[in-house]
Amino acid sequence: MKEVVCITDKTDPRPARSRARLLEAATALLRTGGPSAVTVDAVTRGANVARATLYRHFPSGNDLLAAAFNGLIPPAPMPSEGGTVRDRLIAVVLAFGQSIAEAPGMVMAMSWLALGRDLEQLPESRQTRTADSPAVTTLRERIAGQYAAPFDAIFDSPDAAELGDIDRSRAIALLMGPVVLGRLSTLPNFDYRECTRAAVDGFLHVQRAQNPALNEPGSESAGA
């Protein structure tokens, strides 16, 4: 008689469940109260886990907040395939503006990364705060990717060839800067649509002016 050997998965699911509960609690606190609301006591109470469990999953406060911020960042608004470069740029910037107004998780994460990431409620060595942890680096890369993806799709399209070489980082700053500033300024009557059209038209004008081929007599854009 042959011996039957049963192979079972011995992976303990409890650590994954604990991490998920911690992230769910931290994200909820972050959404309703901002980074200052994400304290050890609040997170462990909301997740119903011990402090030691939190420290095993997130060795620093930055790691916990970075992971929570990742849950608040919405998908990037990708452009349609039809329309002019101007129309597509306007649509993408407007979509970003609407996303910022309705779900400001990305702007909140950017502010946190830029203005200071110390969370005193979790133990973190003062000597190691200069270097980003992998979790913070991942958050930075995700935010950069979210902003870059829709504009890369437009600038890589054949219709954008007329613009010549494009400094992508500068382009994103020129196009998105006014909209993000409008959100941060909390101006009550800020017109996202008008600001977007001005930002796009200004970018296109500067880009075309810096491309000598477009200013030669006989070119389609000369005198446009």
Secondary structure, DSSP 8 states (H G I E B T S, - for coil): ------------SHHHHHHHHHHHHHHHHHHHH-GGG--HHHHHHHHT--HHHHHHH-SSHHHHHHHHHHTT--------SSS-HHHHHHHHHHHHHHHHHH-THHHHHHHHHHH----TTS---GGG-SS--HHHHHHHHHHHHHHHHHHHHHHTSGGGGGG-S--HHHHHHHHHHHHHHHHHHT-TT--HHHHHHHHHHHHHHHHHHT-GGGGSTT-TTTT-
